């Protein structure tokens, strides 16, 4: 848990913004923060979406989403959410950060494997 940068858990402190301070390598979550977050972890994307931003969007104070496609009113179940930052959110965030660090570290080896596979022999099929 980020001791000095603990994310406040009072209802009036529920964070609505997550930002990144690259020079300090600090992930800012409302009034709290996590130190030593590499820029590659902050920028890590899957399918064009930043992983940390997506993760946070389901845990921030304002979780409203624009209606896309389906025009039915949102379910009332969406109104059931914590009014404060939960300790398990911090635990989840730290777990996500650890996984992203490992994925970033694996990228060079993954690129080499992909190169070897693409350069290797292929099976030819006739239709």
C-alpha positions as CSV (number, residue, x, y, z in Angstrom):
1,X,0.0,0.0,0.0
2,X,1.4,3.4,-0.8
3,X,2.1,4.6,2.7
4,X,3.0,8.3,2.2
5,X,0.7,8.6,-0.8
6,X,-2.3,6.6,0.6
7,X,-5.4,7.3,-1.4
8,X,-7.9,8.9,1.1
9,X,-10.9,6.7,1.9
10,X,-13.3,9.4,3.1
11,X,-16.5,9.9,1.1
12,X,-15.6,13.5,0.2
13,X,-12.3,12.4,-1.2
14,X,-13.5,9.7,-3.6
15,X,-11.2,10.3,-6.6
16,X,-12.6,11.2,-10.0
17,X,-9.2,11.7,-11.8
18,X,-6.2,9.6,-12.4
19,X,-3.2,11.3,-13.9
20,X,0.5,10.6,-14.4
21,X,3.5,12.8,-13.6
22,X,6.2,11.4,-15.8
23,X,9.2,13.3,-14.4
24,X,8.4,12.0,-10.9
25,X,7.2,8.6,-12.2
26,X,4.2,9.1,-10.0
27,X,0.6,7.8,-10.6
28,X,-1.8,10.3,-9.1
29,X,-5.1,9.0,-7.9
30,X,-7.2,11.8,-6.6
31,X,-5.2,13.2,-3.6
32,X,-3.2,10.0,-3.3
33,X,-0.4,8.5,-5.4
34,X,1.8,5.5,-6.2
35,X,5.5,6.1,-6.7
36,X,7.9,4.6,-9.2
37,X,5.5,3.8,-12.0
38,X,7.4,3.6,-15.3
39,X,6.0,5.6,-18.2
40,X,5.7,2.4,-20.2
41,X,3.3,1.0,-17.6
42,X,1.2,4.2,-17.6
43,X,1.0,4.1,-21.4
44,X,0.4,0.3,-21.7
45,X,-2.5,-0.3,-24.1
46,X,-4.6,-3.2,-25.1
47,X,-6.8,-2.8,-28.2
48,X,-6.0,0.9,-28.3
49,X,-7.1,1.5,-24.7
50,X,-4.9,2.5,-21.9
51,X,-5.2,-0.3,-19.3
52,X,-4.9,1.9,-16.2
53,X,-7.4,4.5,-17.5
54,X,-9.9,1.7,-18.2
55,X,-9.4,0.1,-14.8
56,X,-9.9,3.4,-13.0
57,X,-13.0,4.2,-15.0
58,X,-14.9,1.5,-13.2
59,X,-13.8,2.7,-9.8
60,X,-13.9,6.5,-9.9
61,X,-16.6,8.7,-8.4
62,X,-18.4,9.5,-11.6
63,X,-18.9,6.3,-13.5
64,X,-21.4,7.6,-16.0
65,X,-20.9,6.5,-19.5
66,X,-22.3,7.8,-22.7
67,X,-25.1,5.6,-24.1
68,X,-23.7,3.9,-27.2
69,X,-25.8,1.8,-29.6
70,X,-28.3,0.4,-27.1
71,X,-30.7,3.2,-26.2
72,X,-32.3,1.5,-23.2
73,X,-32.0,3.3,-19.9
74,X,-29.1,2.0,-17.8
75,X,-29.9,-0.6,-15.1
76,X,-30.5,0.7,-11.6
77,X,-27.8,-1.8,-10.5
78,X,-25.3,0.7,-11.9
79,X,-26.3,3.1,-9.1
80,X,-25.1,0.6,-6.5
81,X,-21.5,1.6,-5.9
82,X,-19.2,2.6,-3.0
83,X,-19.2,6.2,-2.0
84,X,-15.5,6.1,-1.0
85,X,-12.2,4.6,-2.2
86,X,-12.0,1.0,-0.9
87,X,-8.8,-0.6,0.5
88,X,-9.3,-3.4,-2.0
89,X,-9.2,-0.8,-4.9
90,X,-5.7,0.0,-3.7
91,X,-4.7,-3.6,-3.6
92,X,-6.2,-4.2,-7.0
93,X,-4.3,-1.2,-8.4
94,X,-1.0,-2.4,-7.0
95,X,-1.7,-5.9,-8.5
96,X,-2.5,-4.3,-11.9
97,X,0.7,-2.2,-11.8
98,X,2.8,-5.3,-11.0
99,X,1.3,-7.3,-13.9
100,X,1.8,-4.4,-16.3
101,X,5.5,-4.1,-15.2
102,X,6.0,-7.8,-15.9
103,X,4.2,-7.4,-19.3
104,X,6.4,-4.4,-20.3
105,X,9.5,-6.4,-19.3
106,X,8.4,-9.4,-21.4
107,X,7.8,-7.3,-24.6
108,X,11.4,-7.6,-26.1
109,X,11.4,-11.3,-25.7
110,X,7.9,-11.5,-27.1
111,X,9.0,-9.4,-30.1
112,X,11.9,-11.8,-30.8
113,X,9.6,-14.9,-30.6
114,X,7.1,-13.3,-33.0
115,X,10.0,-12.4,-35.4
116,X,11.2,-16.0,-35.3
117,X,7.7,-17.4,-35.9
118,X,7.1,-15.0,-38.8
119,X,10.4,-15.9,-40.4
120,X,9.9,-19.6,-40.0
121,X,8.4,-22.1,-42.3
122,X,4.7,-22.0,-43.1
123,X,2.3,-24.7,-44.1
124,X,0.8,-24.2,-47.6
125,X,-2.8,-25.2,-48.1
126,X,-4.7,-25.3,-51.3
127,X,-8.4,-24.6,-51.4
